[in-house]
């Protein structure tokens, strides 16, 4: 029994150990099965990623192939352009060579013509030509032939020489001298003797040749051949007459020469040099917008605020022009002054002033005078008195006013670093000089821009203000029923380079391709100026709205979910704030150190790098926020810009009122 119990105990111990080992192995198997499942999940994820990578690689290869095709097409066009350019250069060289030949021929015939007019024979036969001019044409022709025959009969000893000369001239090519440098700009003369007739007919307006008549008559009545030889060698007459015979029919030329002798002024055939423009004329042609404002002193019953701008047409009421109208109206109210607009490029559209003021809730009950005073002539001169204050909206209108108005009476509403509109050159320099004038007061639109300008030494003594976006104009009009389909807004101005139109289109096209903006869920609106019709990937055709009136523009903005508003300058740009103030989520670009983050104005403004990938990432974030109604609404409530213009412009109004 004892051994049996021992055996049972051993068996129990062995069983316990076996159960323990089985439990360990079961747990190990379970862990391995879990690990296997995790590996399978990772493999599936890796396969998905590989598929996505292959798809992206395929898309990249397709883009590369398309880029290669475009590059080849560009190279082909460049080659064609170079070939056409070479042909044009060759044609230009040939044209210049022919022009040089024609100028040489002109000078040659001009000298021949002058030698005929100055010859003794021509002066001597003046009275005879006047007499022959009253004879019938047939009789004049016989008379000329008879005179020629008589002359030849009186000089028989020169007959052989004359015949030999004519023969040599018919076979000998005419050697033409090169045109003198001083005659390069001379008036064009005919290239052969036949073309002399119209020129000679034009000379029948003066009577200077008549002054030669007394001397010629004296020679005709008292002189003889010997006396004639003392005034001019008769032998010199023959080469001139022979030249006429070789280059044109003398019978055709004689009537015109007779008119010249009886009525013409040989001075009119002198080469006329082209009139060169003065430096003032060239400067006005190149920088017409900088011509001084045409003003004159005239008494006025009180102070007056004059806004000088290019245009107040509907297409011009973007960016800072509307702000200039509002500032001018509020400044006139503060100073108890009259309000006047002077436009420089287009006649003023007065009703647009009322539209802007009503849209933004700015009261104005007084009259508004409007003048069109373009550079140069035309339009109206601008009356001014010593109490006038001039508000300008660009560096060129400031420059034009500065030339006619004391600088202490100029307020320059500065909405951008306008040097960036130009490459380094004359415009850039003139703009920089205007931006650093210490005698002008600068009202700078936004603290961001003012910070940038101060870092560049611009706008000395200026004061900054933040623009306002009143709730009366900026609010959301999105309807619940519309939430199934959303609206995308792009600020499209291809001819305003600062708005990065082409970079924006590239980013939008890539966002559509990558599914960030699904065409089935989005309507696309391209709003701005000069935007062309185009087709995006997937056959998407944006709705183009160019030069939309202000009320239509705001109606579109109030219905936007996501917007893309680019401006490659320090200022954030008005459309960016228009969209955020109306409840949309908007993507814009960074610029320099001043414009890196705009979330202090609104969390719904996403400021990203202007690369295509950076803009796509910004659009992806914007779409996510737009689809989260709670987050989007909460962000919209945090909009940090002023909501009324009197508050926004108070720093400017207070400063200017204190100066008066």
C-alpha positions, 0 to 999 in steps of 0.5 A: 500500500505504501508503494502504491501510494507513492506511485499515485503521488508520483503520478499526481506530481507528474500529472500536475507537471504535465498540466503546467507544461500544457498550460504553458504550451497553450499560452505560448501557442495562443501568443504565437497565434496572436503574433501571427495575426498581427503579422498578417495585419502588418502584411496587409497594411504593407500590401495596401501601402505598397499598392498606394505607393505603386499607384502614386509611382504610376501617377508620378510616371504619368506626370513625368511622361506628360512633362517629357512630352511637354518638354519635347513640345517646348523644345520643338517650339523653341527650335521653330522660334529660333528658326523663325528668328534666324529667318527674320534676322536674315530678312532684317539684314537684307532689308537694311542692305536694300535700304542702304542701297536706296539711300545711296541712290537717293543721294546720288540723284539728289546731287544730280538734281542739285547740279542741274538747278545750280547750272548756268544753263538752267539759270540762263534759260529761266526767262525762256521757260517762263515764256514756253510755259504759256505755249501749247504742249505740242508747240513746247515740245517742238521748241525744246527739240529745236533748241536742242538741235540748234545747240548741237549745230552750234557745237559740231566739234563736240558731236563725236565726244557727245556720242562716245559719252552717251555710249559709255554711260549706257554700258557703264554701271553707275557707282553710287557713293555710300550715304553720309552719316549726317543724312541717315535720317534725311527725308526719303528722295525718289530713287530714279529720275522719273520719280522726281516729277511729283517732288518738283511739282510740290515746289510750285508754292514759292517764287524765290527763283523769280529773284534770278530773273533780272540777272538772267535777262541782263545776260540775255540782252547784253551778254554774248557767248564770251561773257557767258563763259566768264560767269560759268563754263558752257562746257559744264552744261553738257555733262549735266544735259547728258546725265539727264539723257541717260537717266530719264527722258528729258522731254518728260523732265523739262515741264516739271523743271520749268514749273520749278523755275517759275514757281518753285523754291529749291530750298524745299528739296533740302533734306529734312531731319526727323524731329527728335523728342525731348527728354520731357516728352520721352519721360511722359511717354514712359511714365505717363501716370506720374504726370503732376496732377493739374491743379489751380488755386481757387477759393472754397467755402471750407475744408475738403477731402479729395481722394485721388485714385485710378478708377472707381469702376466696379472692376476696381473695387477690390483690395484697397480702393473700397477702403480708400472710399471709406477712409475718405468719407469718415475723414470728411465727416471727422473734419466737417469737410466736403468729399471729392473724387479725382480719377486718373485712368477712367471717368468716375462711376459715382454710384459705386461710392454709394454702393460701398458706403451702404455695403459697409454701413458707413453713413454719408449724407453730403454731396460728393464731387467727381472729376476726371483728370487724366495725365496729359490733356483732356478731362478737368483741372482740379481746383484746390484751396489751402484747406484741402487734404488729398488722400492717395491710394498708390505710389503713382497717384501719390507721386503725381499729387506730390508734384502739385500739392504741398506734401504736408496735405497728402495722406497716402493710404498704403496697402502693400509694399508696392516696390514688389510690383516691379523688377529692380529698375526705374519704377522700383526706385521711384516707388522706393523714393515715394515710400520713404518721403518723410513729409508725407503721412502714411496710413498703413493697412495692417500691422503685418504690413507696417512691421515689414515696411519698418524693417525695410526703412519704409513709411517713416512716421506712418500709423497702422490700422487693421481693416474692418469686416462689418457683420452687415456684409460678412456673414454665412449664408450656407443653408442646411439643405446645401450641406450635401454639396460644398463650395470651393472658392479660388481668388483668380487674377492671372494678370496680377502676378502677386496673386499666384494664379498659376501656382493656385491652379496647380495646387487645385488640380493636384488636390482634385487628382488626389481626392482632397477635393472630390468633384462629386462633392464640390462646386468650384468658383474662380472669382477675380479678374481676367480668369480664363475658362479651363477644365480641371482633372476629372472634367471639372469646369469651374464657374468663372466670375470676372469683374463681379460687382461688389454685392455679387462678390460678397454674395458668393463669398458668404456661401463658401465652405473652403477658399484658396486666396494667395498673395505673394506679398506681406499683406494677408489680402482682403479676400482671405479676411472676407472669407474667414469673416463670412464663416469659410475656412481659407488657405493662404500662403506665408511670406517672409518673417511677418506673415508666417501665422494668421491664426490670431485673426482667425483659427479658420485661416491656415497659413502654409508654405506656397509649395504645391505640396504645402498648399495641398496639405493646407487644403486637406486640413481646411476640408476636414475643418469645414466638414466638422461643423462644430469646430468650424463654427467655433473658429468663426466666432473667434474672428479677431478683426474689427467689425466696424470701420469707425473703430478700425480707422480711429488711429488714423482719424485721431492722428489727422484730426490732431494735425488740423 
